[in-house]
């Protein structure tokens, strides 16, 4: 017989196993939905795929672009202290020498002596059997593996022609600092924002789009005076929290982790990782770092900024909020995925949904209804991205639009032909109301914004 403590321990153990299984099933359901409905496809699938390569499909690219456009509007267009740039993917290799990436941007690599699978030494217990093959032969000694993806510029693959795809998007904002300053005439404090792809030759990529070798970032470098960095660090942490609420990520799934000195990047004096409860565990979503004046001092021999009041020349200090685009998409999908009694629904924020509305004729075999529905569709698509669907019965069309997160279903029926009113069905509540066709555009815009 188990005593009470043993019973509790066993209960907790099996409960964790059960929760782990449920989490795995949830992730499998989300991945399945993404492929079935056109959000994310395995890259190069017809040729057997490529490890951790993913392509955004017709709906996925809309969701991803909506997140990026909303971010740009939120942090650039609606602020007087922010400007943007769009920089090259490949920069002069001297940039990465000055930034410290050539010397320090690496992970410790070990290899199983039996199956030769490679792992990051800081993410596994090398005293245990290999997690891939179960072999007890042990692992090789750790060696540093540089994460930068190397390429060559020019016709020959010589050392002198070596270049790198950018492993982060921050450096262009530092290298272009003086050009931006001179052309925008901004004064401290101000920020430079950028969005785009970065590349890292990861040792252990995985977990769907969470960790990719080619990934998308949105971030800005916010330049301040040294004595003001703490104030602006706290300010931007608050703004990042608000942004997460705006895109529908639930507070209870977020964790704000102070990164210890030994785990911070070499340039950082303070870092907070914003972590999220994905189905596969608590992992990093965003990051906020105080980079001091490390980068500008390494790129500019002379101080690049002159105080307008005192005339003092100085190196501004930097606060860096970093937002992962692919991880944003994944977190939004995880939070939006909902299973109800008779349907699966993606409860996306309307501003992020690939389609803002879908237009249906009540019956597809009635030409007059189809023609009227197409009129409504043509009218609305001038204002926002909408879908037209006359396949199958109307119940199946509702189910399909529920799964892809369309906020509003607009049905054209016989009454519409008489009074120009359509039936609008809300995705989340399933409530229906009559709306005049001429009022549809403002109705949708008002609810989405």
C-alpha positions as CSV (number, residue, x, y, z in Angstrom):
1,X,0.0,0.0,0.0
2,X,1.2,3.5,-0.8
3,X,1.3,6.0,1.9
4,X,-0.3,9.4,1.3
5,X,3.0,11.2,0.2
6,X,3.8,8.4,-2.3
7,X,0.2,8.5,-3.6
8,X,0.5,12.3,-4.1
9,X,3.8,11.9,-5.9
10,X,2.5,9.2,-8.2
11,X,-0.6,11.3,-8.9
12,X,1.5,14.4,-9.9
13,X,3.8,12.2,-12.0
14,X,0.9,10.6,-14.0
15,X,-0.9,14.0,-14.2
16,X,2.3,15.5,-15.8
17,X,2.4,12.6,-18.3
18,X,-1.2,13.1,-19.2
19,X,-0.7,16.9,-19.6
20,X,2.3,16.3,-21.8
21,X,0.3,14.0,-24.0
22,X,-2.5,16.6,-24.3
23,X,0.0,19.3,-25.1
24,X,1.5,17.2,-27.9
25,X,-1.9,16.5,-29.3
26,X,-2.7,20.2,-29.3
27,X,0.5,21.0,-31.2
28,X,-0.3,18.3,-33.7
29,X,-3.8,19.7,-34.2
30,X,-2.5,23.2,-34.8
31,X,0.1,21.9,-37.3
32,X,-2.6,19.9,-39.0
33,X,-4.9,22.8,-39.3
34,X,-2.1,25.0,-40.6
35,X,-1.4,22.7,-43.5
36,X,-5.0,21.7,-44.2
37,X,-6.2,25.3,-44.3
38,X,-3.2,26.9,-46.0
39,X,-1.4,28.7,-43.1
40,X,2.0,26.9,-43.1
41,X,3.4,24.1,-45.4
42,X,6.5,22.0,-44.9
43,X,9.2,23.6,-47.2
44,X,10.3,21.7,-50.3
45,X,7.8,19.0,-49.4
46,X,7.6,17.2,-52.8
47,X,11.4,16.6,-52.5
48,X,11.2,15.2,-49.1
49,X,11.4,18.5,-47.3
50,X,14.3,20.3,-45.7
51,X,14.9,20.1,-41.9
52,X,13.0,22.9,-40.2
53,X,12.0,24.7,-43.4
54,X,8.5,26.1,-43.6
55,X,6.6,28.0,-46.2
56,X,3.7,30.4,-45.3
57,X,0.6,29.5,-47.4
58,X,-2.2,31.8,-48.7
59,X,-3.7,32.4,-45.3
60,X,-0.4,32.2,-43.4
61,X,1.1,35.0,-45.3
62,X,-1.9,37.2,-44.7
63,X,-1.8,36.5,-40.9
64,X,2.0,37.1,-40.9
65,X,1.7,40.4,-42.9
66,X,-1.2,41.6,-40.7
67,X,1.1,41.2,-37.6
68,X,4.0,43.0,-39.3
69,X,1.8,45.8,-40.6
70,X,0.1,46.3,-37.3
71,X,3.5,46.3,-35.6
72,X,4.8,49.0,-38.0
73,X,1.7,51.1,-37.5
74,X,1.9,50.7,-33.7
75,X,5.6,51.4,-33.2
76,X,6.6,53.6,-36.2
77,X,3.7,55.4,-37.9
78,X,2.0,56.4,-34.7
79,X,5.1,57.7,-33.0
80,X,7.0,60.9,-33.6
81,X,10.2,59.5,-32.1
82,X,10.6,56.5,-34.5
83,X,11.8,56.1,-38.1
84,X,12.3,52.9,-40.2
85,X,14.9,51.4,-42.5
86,X,15.0,48.3,-44.7
87,X,18.6,47.0,-44.8
88,X,20.5,44.5,-46.9
89,X,20.7,40.8,-45.9
90,X,24.4,40.6,-46.6
91,X,26.7,43.2,-45.1
92,X,30.4,43.9,-45.2
93,X,32.1,41.1,-43.1
94,X,33.8,43.8,-41.1
95,X,30.4,44.7,-39.5
96,X,30.3,41.2,-37.9
97,X,33.9,41.5,-36.7
98,X,33.2,44.8,-35.1
99,X,30.0,43.6,-33.5
100,X,31.7,40.5,-32.0
101,X,29.7,37.9,-33.9
102,X,32.7,36.4,-35.7
103,X,34.5,35.8,-32.4
104,X,31.6,35.0,-30.0
105,X,28.4,34.1,-31.8
106,X,28.6,30.4,-31.2
107,X,27.0,27.5,-29.3
108,X,28.7,24.5,-27.7
109,X,28.3,21.4,-29.9
110,X,28.6,17.7,-28.9
111,X,28.1,14.6,-31.0
112,X,26.7,11.2,-30.0
113,X,29.5,8.6,-30.5
114,X,27.0,6.0,-31.7
115,X,24.5,7.7,-34.0
116,X,26.5,10.9,-34.6
117,X,23.5,13.1,-33.9
118,X,24.6,16.6,-32.8
119,X,23.2,18.5,-29.9
120,X,23.8,21.8,-28.0
121,X,25.8,20.8,-25.0
122,X,24.0,23.4,-22.8
123,X,20.6,21.9,-23.6
124,X,21.2,18.2,-22.8
125,X,22.6,16.1,-19.9
126,X,25.7,14.6,-21.5
127,X,26.1,12.1,-18.6
128,X,22.9,10.4,-19.8
129,X,22.3,8.1,-22.8
130,X,21.6,9.7,-26.2
131,X,18.0,10.9,-26.5
132,X,17.9,9.9,-30.2
133,X,19.4,6.4,-30.2
134,X,19.6,5.5,-26.5
135,X,23.3,4.8,-26.9
136,X,25.5,4.8,-23.8
137,X,28.8,5.3,-25.7
138,X,28.8,8.9,-24.6
139,X,29.4,12.2,-26.4
140,X,32.4,14.0,-27.9
141,X,34.0,16.9,-26.0
142,X,32.1,20.2,-26.6
143,X,33.4,22.4,-29.3
144,X,32.2,25.9,-30.3
145,X,30.0,26.0,-33.4
146,X,29.6,29.4,-35.1
147,X,25.9,30.1,-35.9
148,X,26.4,32.5,-38.8
149,X,25.4,31.2,-42.2
150,X,28.4,31.6,-44.5
151,X,28.3,32.4,-48.2
152,X,30.8,33.8,-50.8
153,X,30.5,36.9,-52.9
154,X,32.1,36.7,-56.4
155,X,32.9,33.8,-58.8
156,X,35.3,31.9,-56.5
157,X,34.9,30.4,-53.0
158,X,38.0,32.0,-51.5
159,X,38.5,33.2,-48.0
160,X,38.7,36.8,-49.2
161,X,35.2,36.5,-50.7
162,X,33.6,35.2,-47.5
163,X,30.4,36.9,-46.4
164,X,27.6,36.1,-44.0
165,X,23.8,36.3,-44.1
166,X,22.9,38.5,-41.2
167,X,22.3,36.6,-38.0
168,X,20.4,39.6,-36.5
169,X,18.9,42.7,-38.0
170,X,20.2,45.2,-35.4
171,X,23.6,46.0,-36.8
172,X,22.3,47.9,-39.9
173,X,20.5,50.2,-37.5
174,X,23.8,51.0,-35.8
175,X,25.9,51.2,-39.0
176,X,23.3,53.6,-40.6
177,X,22.9,55.6,-37.4
178,X,24.7,58.8,-38.7
179,X,22.9,58.6,-42.0
180,X,19.5,58.3,-40.3
181,X,20.4,61.1,-37.9
182,X,21.4,63.5,-40.6
183,X,18.4,62.8,-42.9
184,X,15.7,62.6,-40.3
185,X,17.0,65.3,-37.9
186,X,15.8,63.3,-34.9
187,X,17.2,64.1,-31.4
188,X,17.6,61.9,-28.4
189,X,15.6,60.0,-27.4
190,X,14.6,58.4,-30.7
191,X,14.5,55.0,-32.4
192,X,15.3,53.3,-35.6
193,X,13.0,50.3,-36.5
194,X,13.5,47.5,-39.0
195,X,11.8,44.3,-40.0
196,X,13.1,41.4,-42.0
197,X,14.8,38.0,-42.2
198,X,17.8,36.8,-40.3
199,X,19.7,33.5,-40.6
200,X,21.3,31.2,-38.0
201,X,22.8,27.8,-38.6
202,X,21.1,26.3,-35.6
203,X,22.3,23.0,-34.1
204,X,18.9,21.8,-32.9
205,X,16.0,23.5,-34.7
206,X,12.5,22.2,-34.2
207,X,9.0,22.7,-32.7
208,X,7.3,23.7,-35.9
209,X,7.9,27.4,-36.8
210,X,9.3,28.2,-33.3
211,X,12.9,27.7,-34.3
212,X,13.9,28.1,-37.9
213,X,17.3,28.7,-39.6
214,X,15.6,31.5,-41.6
215,X,13.4,33.5,-39.4
216,X,11.7,36.9,-39.3
217,X,12.3,39.7,-36.7
218,X,10.7,43.1,-35.9
219,X,12.8,45.3,-33.7
220,X,14.0,48.7,-33.0
221,X,17.1,50.3,-31.4
222,X,16.0,53.1,-29.1
223,X,18.8,55.6,-28.5
224,X,18.9,57.4,-25.1
225,X,21.3,59.2,-22.8
226,X,23.1,56.9,-20.4
227,X,21.4,58.3,-17.3
228,X,18.0,57.6,-18.7
229,X,18.3,54.0,-19.7
230,X,16.4,52.5,-16.8
231,X,13.4,54.8,-17.3
232,X,13.2,53.8,-21.0
233,X,13.8,50.1,-20.3
234,X,10.8,50.0,-18.1
235,X,8.8,52.1,-20.5
236,X,9.4,49.7,-23.4
237,X,8.7,46.7,-21.3
238,X,5.3,48.1,-20.6
239,X,4.7,48.8,-24.3
240,X,5.7,45.3,-25.2
241,X,3.1,44.0,-22.7
242,X,0.5,46.1,-24.2
243,X,1.4,45.0,-27.7
244,X,0.9,41.3,-26.7
245,X,-2.6,42.1,-25.4
246,X,-3.4,43.9,-28.7
247,X,-2.6,40.8,-30.7
248,X,-4.6,38.5,-28.4
249,X,-1.9,36.8,-26.4
250,X,-3.2,36.0,-22.9
251,X,-1.4,37.5,-19.9
252,X,-1.5,34.2,-17.9
253,X,0.6,32.4,-20.5
254,X,3.4,35.0,-20.3
255,X,6.5,35.0,-18.1
256,X,9.0,37.9,-17.7
257,X,12.4,36.4,-16.9
258,X,15.4,38.4,-15.8
259,X,18.4,36.9,-17.6
260,X,21.4,36.5,-15.3
261,X,24.7,38.1,-16.0
262,X,26.4,34.9,-17.1
263,X,23.6,34.1,-19.5
264,X,23.2,37.5,-21.1
265,X,24.8,38.4,-24.5
266,X,28.2,40.0,-24.1
267,X,26.9,43.4,-25.0
268,X,24.0,43.5,-22.6
269,X,23.9,45.0,-19.1
270,X,20.2,44.0,-18.5
271,X,18.0,41.6,-20.5
272,X,14.4,40.4,-19.9
273,X,13.2,37.5,-21.9
274,X,9.4,37.4,-22.5
275,X,8.5,33.7,-22.5
276,X,5.3,32.1,-23.5
277,X,3.6,28.8,-22.5
278,X,3.7,27.0,-25.9
279,X,2.2,23.4,-26.0
280,X,5.8,22.1,-25.9
281,X,6.8,24.2,-22.9
282,X,7.8,27.7,-21.7
283,X,10.1,29.2,-24.3
284,X,11.2,32.6,-25.4
285,X,8.9,34.8,-27.4
286,X,10.4,38.2,-27.3
287,X,13.4,39.9,-25.7
288,X,14.3,43.3,-24.3
289,X,17.9,44.2,-23.9
290,X,20.0,47.2,-22.7
291,X,22.9,47.1,-25.1
292,X,24.7,50.1,-23.4
293,X,26.8,52.0,-26.0
294,X,28.7,48.9,-27.1
295,X,27.6,48.8,-30.7
296,X,28.1,52.5,-31.6
297,X,31.5,52.6,-29.9
298,X,32.6,49.6,-32.0
299,X,31.3,51.0,-35.3
300,X,32.3,54.7,-34.9
301,X,35.8,55.9,-34.0
302,X,34.4,59.3,-33.0
303,X,31.2,59.9,-31.1
304,X,28.3,60.0,-33.7
305,X,26.0,62.3,-31.7
306,X,26.2,65.9,-30.6
307,X,23.9,67.3,-27.9
308,X,21.9,70.2,-29.3
309,X,21.9,72.1,-26.0
310,X,25.4,71.5,-24.5
311,X,27.3,70.7,-27.7
312,X,28.7,67.6,-26.0
313,X,29.7,64.7,-28.3
314,X,28.6,61.3,-27.0
315,X,27.8,57.7,-27.8
316,X,24.1,57.2,-27.2
317,X,23.0,54.1,-25.2
318,X,20.6,51.6,-26.6
319,X,17.4,49.9,-25.5
320,X,16.5,47.0,-27.9
321,X,13.0,45.5,-27.9
322,X,13.0,42.4,-30.2
323,X,9.8,40.8,-31.5
324,X,10.0,37.4,-33.3
325,X,7.5,37.4,-36.2
326,X,7.3,33.6,-36.6
327,X,7.0,33.1,-32.8
328,X,4.3,35.8,-32.8
329,X,2.4,33.9,-35.4
330,X,2.8,30.7,-33.4
331,X,1.7,32.2,-30.1
332,X,-1.3,33.9,-31.8
333,X,-2.4,30.6,-33.3
334,X,-1.9,28.7,-30.0
335,X,-4.0,31.3,-28.1
336,X,-6.7,31.5,-30.8
337,X,-7.2,27.7,-31.3
338,X,-10.4,26.8,-29.6
339,X,-12.4,23.5,-29.6
340,X,-16.1,23.9,-28.9
341,X,-18.9,21.3,-28.9
342,X,-19.5,21.1,-32.6
343,X,-16.8,23.2,-34.2
344,X,-13.1,24.2,-34.2
345,X,-12.6,28.0,-34.3
346,X,-9.6,30.2,-34.5
347,X,-10.6,33.2,-32.3
348,X,-8.1,35.6,-33.9
349,X,-8.2,39.3,-33.2
350,X,-10.2,40.6,-36.1
351,X,-7.4,43.0,-37.1
352,X,-5.1,39.9,-37.6
353,X,-7.6,37.6,-39.4
354,X,-6.6,36.7,-43.0
355,X,-10.2,37.5,-44.1
356,X,-12.2,40.1,-42.3
357,X,-15.5,38.7,-43.7
358,X,-16.8,35.9,-46.0
359,X,-19.8,36.4,-48.3
360,X,-22.2,33.5,-49.0
361,X,-25.2,33.1,-51.2
362,X,-27.8,31.1,-49.2
363,X,-28.1,28.6,-52.0
364,X,-25.5,28.1,-54.7
365,X,-28.0,26.8,-57.3
366,X,-30.0,30.1,-57.3
367,X,-28.3,32.4,-59.9
368,X,-30.0,35.5,-58.6
369,X,-28.6,34.9,-55.0
370,X,-25.1,34.1,-56.4
371,X,-25.1,37.3,-58.5
372,X,-26.2,39.4,-55.6
373,X,-23.6,37.8,-53.3
374,X,-20.9,38.6,-55.9
375,X,-22.0,42.2,-55.9
376,X,-21.6,42.4,-52.2
377,X,-18.3,40.7,-52.4
378,X,-17.0,43.1,-55.1
379,X,-18.2,46.1,-53.0
380,X,-16.5,44.9,-49.8
381,X,-13.2,43.8,-51.3
382,X,-12.4,47.4,-52.1
383,X,-12.3,48.1,-48.4
384,X,-10.7,45.0,-46.9
385,X,-9.7,41.4,-47.6
386,X,-12.9,39.3,-47.9
387,X,-13.7,35.8,-49.1
388,X,-16.4,34.5,-51.4
389,X,-17.7,31.0,-50.9
390,X,-20.6,29.1,-52.5
391,X,-19.2,25.5,-52.1
392,X,-21.4,22.9,-50.3
393,X,-24.1,23.8,-47.9
394,X,-24.0,26.9,-45.7
395,X,-23.2,24.9,-42.5
396,X,-20.0,23.6,-44.0
397,X,-19.1,27.1,-45.2
398,X,-19.6,28.4,-41.6
399,X,-17.4,25.6,-40.3
400,X,-14.6,26.3,-42.8
401,X,-14.6,30.0,-42.0
402,X,-14.6,29.2,-38.2
403,X,-11.4,27.2,-38.7
404,X,-9.5,30.0,-40.5
405,X,-10.7,32.7,-38.1
406,X,-12.9,34.9,-40.3
407,X,-14.7,37.2,-37.8
408,X,-17.9,37.8,-39.9
409,X,-20.1,35.7,-42.2
410,X,-22.4,37.6,-44.5
411,X,-25.3,35.7,-46.1
412,X,-27.3,36.8,-49.0
413,X,-30.8,35.4,-49.0
414,X,-34.1,36.0,-50.7
415,X,-34.9,38.9,-48.4
416,X,-31.8,40.6,-49.6
417,X,-33.2,40.8,-53.1
418,X,-36.2,42.7,-51.6
419,X,-34.7,45.0,-49.0
420,X,-30.9,45.0,-49.5
421,X,-30.3,43.6,-46.0
422,X,-27.9,40.8,-45.4
423,X,-27.5,38.5,-42.4
424,X,-24.2,39.0,-40.5
425,X,-23.1,36.2,-38.2
426,X,-20.4,36.8,-35.5
427,X,-17.7,34.2,-35.4
428,X,-17.3,34.0,-31.6
429,X,-20.8,34.5,-30.4
430,X,-22.6,33.0,-33.5
431,X,-25.2,35.7,-33.0
432,X,-26.8,37.1,-36.2
433,X,-28.1,40.5,-37.1
434,X,-29.5,42.2,-40.2
435,X,-27.3,45.0,-41.8
436,X,-28.0,47.1,-44.9
437,X,-25.5,46.4,-47.7
438,X,-24.6,50.1,-47.8
439,X,-23.6,50.0,-44.1
440,X,-21.5,46.8,-44.3
441,X,-18.2,48.5,-44.9
442,X,-18.5,50.8,-41.8
443,X,-19.9,47.9,-39.8
444,X,-16.9,45.7,-40.4
445,X,-14.4,48.6,-40.0
446,X,-15.9,49.7,-36.8
447,X,-15.8,46.2,-35.3
448,X,-12.3,45.4,-36.5
449,X,-10.7,48.6,-35.4
